[in-house]
Amino acid sequence: MEEGDLSRSCHTAQVFENKMYVFGGLNAENKATNELWSLDLNDFKWTKCLQKGDVPSAHCENASALIGNKMCIFGNGSFSGSVEEGSRLFALDIGNMF
């Protein structure tokens, strides 16, 4: 990754075509983030993805699934592990990121 220490935990990831997309999680300061990064699996270079539209809030311990070219993310950003009021579903169109 390019900008300092961008290690993650409690994130979600999906592979689409030749890239792995990593969303959210806890950063090195143990703060939830809503960043989306892609790792090119051919040259192993990280790129921060520009998100447009209804951008998910900072999330950790969320769930994701790949449906077609969309990375669907569900969660509310809490550590409770339960579905709570305020949980949302986002669909990131990773097929049109670049």
MIMI-400079 format. One line per 5 residues: number of its first residue (from 1); their letters; for each residue z, x, y of N, C-alpha, C, CB. Coordinates in pm, 1 decimal. Glycine has a CB too. Example, Ala and Ser with C-alpha at 12.3 -4.5 7.8 and 13.67 -1.06 7.14 Angstrom:
REM residues 2
1> as> 780.0,1319.0,-569.0,780.0,1230.0,-450.0,780.0,1320.0,-330.0,904.6,1130.8,-447.3 ~ 708.0,1285.0,-225.0,714.0,1367.0,-106.0,787.0,1290.0,3.0,572.5,1408.4,-59.8
***
This chain:
REM residues 98
1> meegd> 0.0,85.0,-117.3,0.0,0.0,0.0,0.0,89.2,123.0,121.9,-96.5,0.1 ~ -39.0,35.7,233.4,-69.6,119.5,347.2,40.2,133.5,452.4,-188.5,67.9,411.2 ~ 125.8,36.6,472.8,215.6,34.2,587.3,360.3,62.5,547.3,206.7,-99.8,657.2 ~ 395.3,188.7,529.5,533.4,222.6,497.1,570.1,180.8,356.1,627.8,157.8,595.8 ~ 697.1,148.9,337.3,746.3,108.5,206.6,722.6,-40.8,188.2,896.5,142.9,190.5
6> lsrsc> 623.4,-75.4,112.4,590.3,-216.0,89.1,623.0,-258.1,-53.0,443.3,-241.2,117.7 ~ 727.7,-199.5,-109.0,768.2,-239.8,-243.4,810.4,-386.6,-241.7,883.9,-149.9,-295.9 ~ 798.0,-452.0,-356.9,829.0,-594.3,-367.4,907.7,-621.8,-494.5,700.2,-678.5,-365.0 ~ 989.0,-726.6,-487.0,1051.9,-785.7,-604.5,1049.9,-936.4,-584.3,1198.9,-731.7,-626.2 ~ 1064.8,-1010.8,-689.7,1067.7,-1158.0,-683.6,940.9,-1215.8,-622.7,1188.0,-1204.8,-603.3
11> htaqv> 828.2,-1149.0,-639.6,699.2,-1193.2,-587.0,621.2,-1267.2,-695.8,617.3,-1072.6,-533.9 ~ 502.2,-1310.6,-662.2,412.0,-1368.8,-760.2,278.0,-1298.2,-749.1,396.6,-1522.3,-739.1 ~ 203.6,-1294.4,-858.3,75.3,-1223.9,-858.5,-23.4,-1294.7,-950.5,93.5,-1076.9,-902.4 ~ -149.6,-1286.4,-913.8,-259.3,-1339.6,-994.7,-376.0,-1242.3,-987.5,-302.2,-1482.1,-946.0 ~ -455.1,-1238.2,-1094.9,-575.7,-1155.3,-1097.6,-695.9,-1246.8,-1088.4,-582.2,-1066.9,-1226.5
16> fenkm> -785.4,-1213.0,-994.0,-910.2,-1287.1,-975.1,-1021.4,-1186.2,-959.1,-903.0,-1383.0,-851.6 ~ -1122.7,-1199.6,-1045.0,-1233.8,-1105.0,-1049.0,-1177.8,-963.8,-1063.8,-1322.3,-1116.7,-921.0 ~ -1203.1,-872.9,-972.9,-1157.3,-733.8,-991.0,-1037.6,-699.8,-901.6,-1272.0,-636.7,-961.6 ~ -960.8,-802.0,-860.6,-847.4,-776.7,-771.9,-722.4,-849.9,-821.0,-881.1,-819.7,-628.2 ~ -608.0,-786.2,-797.0,-480.1,-851.3,-819.2,-423.6,-887.7,-682.7,-381.6,-759.5,-899.8
21> yvfgg> -383.1,-1013.8,-667.3,-327.6,-1063.2,-542.4,-177.1,-1078.9,-559.3,-393.7,-1197.7,-500.5 ~ -101.0,-1022.9,-465.3,45.1,-1026.9,-467.8,92.1,-1102.2,-343.8,106.7,-882.1,-473.3 ~ 168.8,-1209.2,-365.8,216.9,-1289.8,-253.9,368.4,-1289.0,-249.2,165.0,-1433.5,-264.2 ~ 421.3,-1277.6,-127.8,562.6,-1298.5,-99.7,655.3,-1201.9,-169.9,600.0,-1435.6,-136.6 ~ 773.9,-1250.6,-196.5,875.9,-1170.2,-261.4,971.5,-1110.9,-159.7,812.1,-1060.0,-343.6
26> lnaen> 1056.1,-1023.8,-209.2,1152.7,-954.2,-124.3,1100.9,-814.9,-95.7,1292.8,-948.4,-191.0 ~ 1107.6,-773.3,31.7,1061.9,-639.9,69.3,1174.7,-538.4,51.8,1010.9,-639.2,214.9 ~ 1152.3,-416.5,97.3,1250.0,-308.8,80.6,1382.5,-339.1,150.8,1192.8,-178.5,133.6 ~ 1379.3,-422.3,256.3,1502.2,-461.1,327.5,1566.0,-586.3,267.2,1472.0,-485.2,475.7 ~ 1516.3,-630.7,151.3,1567.8,-748.1,81.6,1546.2,-876.4,161.9,1715.7,-730.1,51.8
31> katne> 1437.7,-881.0,240.3,1400.9,-999.8,317.3,1277.2,-1062.8,254.8,1375.4,-964.3,467.0 ~ 1275.8,-1196.1,249.9,1159.5,-1266.6,197.2,1041.8,-1247.8,291.9,1190.2,-1417.1,177.2 ~ 921.8,-1237.9,235.2,801.1,-1218.7,313.7,694.9,-1319.7,271.3,748.4,-1074.8,298.2 ~ 598.1,-1342.9,358.1,484.4,-1428.1,323.0,354.2,-1348.5,324.5,474.6,-1547.1,419.5 ~ 364.0,-1218.3,310.5,244.6,-1134.4,309.4,166.6,-1152.9,179.8,282.4,-987.0,327.9
36> lwsld> 35.3,-1139.7,192.0,-54.6,-1143.3,77.6,-131.6,-1012.1,75.6,-151.6,-1266.4,84.0 ~ -122.5,-940.4,-35.5,-191.2,-813.0,-52.8,-283.8,-822.6,-173.2,-89.8,-696.5,-70.1 ~ -392.5,-745.6,-168.9,-478.5,-737.1,-286.3,-488.0,-591.3,-330.4,-619.6,-795.4,-256.5 ~ -492.2,-571.7,-459.6,-511.9,-440.0,-519.9,-645.2,-442.2,-589.7,-396.7,-402.8,-618.9 ~ -738.4,-359.3,-542.3,-868.5,-346.5,-607.8,-846.7,-272.7,-739.6,-972.4,-271.0,-516.2
41> lndfk> -878.8,-335.7,-849.6,-852.8,-277.5,-980.7,-956.3,-174.1,-1021.3,-847.4,-385.7,-1084.1 ~ -1058.9,-154.2,-937.7,-1156.8,-48.3,-963.3,-1113.4,83.8,-901.4,-1293.8,-88.5,-909.3 ~ -1064.8,79.3,-777.0,-1027.0,204.5,-709.0,-878.3,211.6,-674.0,-1108.7,220.5,-582.4 ~ -801.5,107.9,-710.1,-656.0,101.9,-689.6,-615.3,120.1,-543.4,-588.1,207.8,-773.9 ~ -691.7,59.2,-452.9,-658.8,58.8,-310.3,-602.3,-77.1,-272.5,-783.5,92.3,-223.7
46> wtkcl> -494.4,-73.1,-193.9,-430.1,-194.2,-145.2,-489.9,-236.5,-12.1,-279.3,-173.2,-131.5 ~ -504.6,-367.1,8.0,-552.3,-423.7,133.8,-465.1,-543.6,168.9,-702.9,-464.7,124.1 ~ -417.4,-546.9,293.7,-342.9,-663.8,340.2,-444.1,-773.2,373.8,-252.7,-629.1,464.8 ~ -423.1,-892.5,319.5,-516.4,-1003.2,337.5,-478.7,-1084.8,460.5,-519.0,-1092.8,212.7 ~ -577.3,-1122.1,537.0,-558.6,-1208.9,652.4,-558.4,-1352.5,602.9,-669.6,-1186.1,760.3
51> qkgdv> -449.5,-1422.9,626.6,-438.5,-1562.2,584.9,-466.9,-1652.1,705.0,-297.5,-1591.8,525.1 ~ -540.6,-1760.0,681.6,-575.0,-1853.7,788.1,-530.4,-1993.3,748.4,-727.0,-1851.2,817.6 ~ -520.7,-2081.3,846.6,-486.4,-2220.6,818.9,-337.3,-2239.7,797.6,-561.6,-2269.5,697.5 ~ -301.5,-2322.6,701.1,-162.5,-2355.5,670.3,-104.4,-2242.4,584.8,-151.7,-2494.1,596.2 ~ -51.7,-2140.1,650.1,-0.8,-2021.1,581.1,136.8,-2051.8,522.3,6.9,-1899.2,678.3
56> psahc> 158.2,-2016.0,395.1,289.9,-2039.3,334.7,399.6,-1965.5,411.6,289.8,-1994.8,187.3 ~ 518.4,-2024.1,411.4,632.5,-1955.6,470.8,676.1,-1843.1,377.2,750.2,-2054.9,497.9 ~ 770.9,-1763.2,422.9,822.4,-1654.5,339.7,882.2,-1713.0,211.8,928.7,-1570.5,417.0 ~ 845.2,-1656.8,99.0,888.9,-1706.7,-30.7,934.3,-1592.6,-120.5,776.8,-1785.3,-98.1 ~ 1029.8,-1623.2,-204.0,1066.5,-1534.7,-314.7,1099.5,-1623.3,-433.6,1188.1,-1440.6,-277.3
61> enasa> 1082.8,-1568.9,-550.8,1106.7,-1643.1,-674.8,1029.2,-1774.2,-678.2,1255.4,-1670.9,-691.6 ~ 904.6,-1771.1,-634.8,818.5,-1887.7,-640.3,728.6,-1875.6,-763.3,734.3,-1901.6,-509.7 ~ 650.1,-1977.5,-788.4,558.4,-1979.3,-902.1,416.0,-1987.8,-851.2,589.4,-2097.3,-997.2 ~ 322.3,-1934.8,-928.8,181.8,-1946.4,-890.4,96.0,-1965.4,-1014.8,135.6,-1821.7,-811.2 ~ -22.2,-2019.8,-990.7,-122.3,-2037.3,-1095.6,-257.8,-2017.6,-1030.9,-111.4,-2178.6,-1164.9
66> lignk> -352.2,-1970.4,-1107.9,-488.5,-1953.2,-1060.1,-570.7,-2070.3,-1110.9,-549.0,-1817.0,-1106.7 ~ -627.9,-2146.7,-1018.1,-713.3,-2259.7,-1052.2,-845.8,-2236.0,-981.8,-648.4,-2398.0,-1010.5 ~ -947.3,-2201.5,-1058.8,-1076.2,-2165.1,-1000.6,-1058.8,-2040.0,-916.4,-1134.3,-2281.2,-915.4 ~ -1093.6,-2049.7,-788.4,-1077.0,-1935.3,-697.9,-958.0,-1955.1,-603.4,-1205.4,-1913.3,-616.2 ~ -865.3,-2041.8,-641.6,-748.9,-2069.1,-557.0,-620.5,-2021.9,-625.8,-739.9,-2220.0,-524.2
71> mcifg> -539.4,-1950.1,-549.1,-407.3,-1909.5,-595.6,-311.3,-2016.2,-544.7,-367.3,-1763.7,-544.6 ~ -262.4,-2099.7,-635.0,-172.5,-2208.8,-599.0,-29.3,-2158.5,-609.1,-194.8,-2333.3,-690.6 ~ 46.8,-2172.3,-500.0,183.4,-2121.6,-491.1,276.6,-2239.7,-467.0,197.3,-2014.7,-377.5 ~ 381.6,-2247.4,-548.6,478.3,-2355.3,-535.4,617.1,-2295.0,-520.8,472.0,-2451.7,-657.0 ~ 694.1,-2346.0,-425.3,831.2,-2299.8,-410.0,887.3,-2336.9,-275.6,839.3,-2151.0,-429.3
76> ngsfs> 1011.5,-2296.5,-256.3,1077.5,-2325.1,-128.8,1144.5,-2202.4,-71.0,1179.7,-2435.2,-145.9 ~ 1130.4,-2088.5,-135.2,1185.4,-1966.1,-80.6,1330.1,-1939.9,-112.9,1169.8,-1967.2,62.6 ~ 1391.6,-2024.6,-195.2,1533.8,-2004.4,-224.7,1551.9,-1926.8,-354.3,1606.6,-2139.1,-233.5 ~ 1673.1,-1881.9,-378.8,1706.6,-1813.2,-502.9,1763.8,-1907.0,-607.6,1804.6,-1702.4,-475.7 ~ 1774.2,-2035.3,-578.3,1848.1,-2126.8,-665.3,1779.3,-2150.8,-798.7,1868.4,-2258.2,-595.7
81> gsvee> 1647.2,-2135.9,-802.0,1574.8,-2160.1,-925.5,1551.8,-2306.7,-955.3,1647.4,-2098.5,-1038.1 ~ 1592.7,-2395.3,-865.5,1572.7,-2538.6,-887.6,1472.7,-2592.4,-786.4,1706.9,-2615.6,-877.7 ~ 1408.1,-2701.7,-823.8,1315.1,-2767.0,-731.9,1399.6,-2846.1,-632.8,1211.9,-2860.3,-808.4 ~ 1390.7,-2809.4,-507.1,1471.2,-2873.3,-403.9,1381.1,-2943.3,-303.8,1560.8,-2770.7,-333.1 ~ 1439.5,-3031.1,-225.3,1365.5,-3093.8,-117.3,1314.2,-2983.9,-25.7,1453.9,-3196.0,-39.4
86> gsrlf> 1193.5,-2994.5,16.4,1134.2,-2891.4,101.0,1041.4,-2799.5,23.8,1242.5,-2810.0,166.9 ~ 1037.7,-2811.0,-108.6,942.9,-2732.2,-185.8,802.2,-2775.7,-149.1,967.9,-2747.6,-338.2 ~ 712.3,-2678.1,-142.1,575.3,-2707.8,-101.2,477.0,-2642.0,-195.0,550.2,-2661.9,42.3 ~ 356.3,-2694.7,-196.2,247.4,-2637.8,-274.0,141.0,-2589.6,-176.8,189.0,-2741.5,-375.5 ~ 101.8,-2464.2,-189.8,-3.2,-2406.1,-107.3,-117.0,-2361.0,-197.7,51.0,-2287.4,-22.4
91> aldig> -238.7,-2368.2,-148.6,-355.4,-2319.3,-222.0,-426.4,-2217.1,-134.0,-452.2,-2436.9,-262.0 ~ -419.1,-2091.2,-174.9,-486.8,-1983.6,-101.9,-624.2,-1962.2,-163.4,-403.2,-1851.4,-104.8 ~ -727.7,-1972.1,-83.1,-865.0,-1954.3,-130.6,-897.3,-1806.1,-138.7,-965.7,-2026.7,-37.9 ~ -854.2,-1741.7,-248.1,-875.4,-1597.7,-261.0,-1020.7,-1563.0,-292.0,-785.5,-1541.8,-369.1 ~ -1098.8,-1660.7,-331.7,-1240.6,-1637.1,-355.9,-1318.7,-1610.2,-229.0,-1300.0,-1754.0,-426.9
96> nmf> -1261.5,-1644.5,-113.5,-1329.4,-1624.6,15.3,-1249.7,-1535.7,108.8,-1355.2,-1758.1,82.4 ~ -1168.1,-1445.9,54.6,-1085.2,-1358.7,137.7,-1165.6,-1246.8,203.8,-974.0,-1298.8,54.3 ~ -1268.6,-1199.4,136.3,-1340.5,-1081.7,187.7,-1486.9,-1111.9,209.3,-1325.9,-963.7,92.2
***
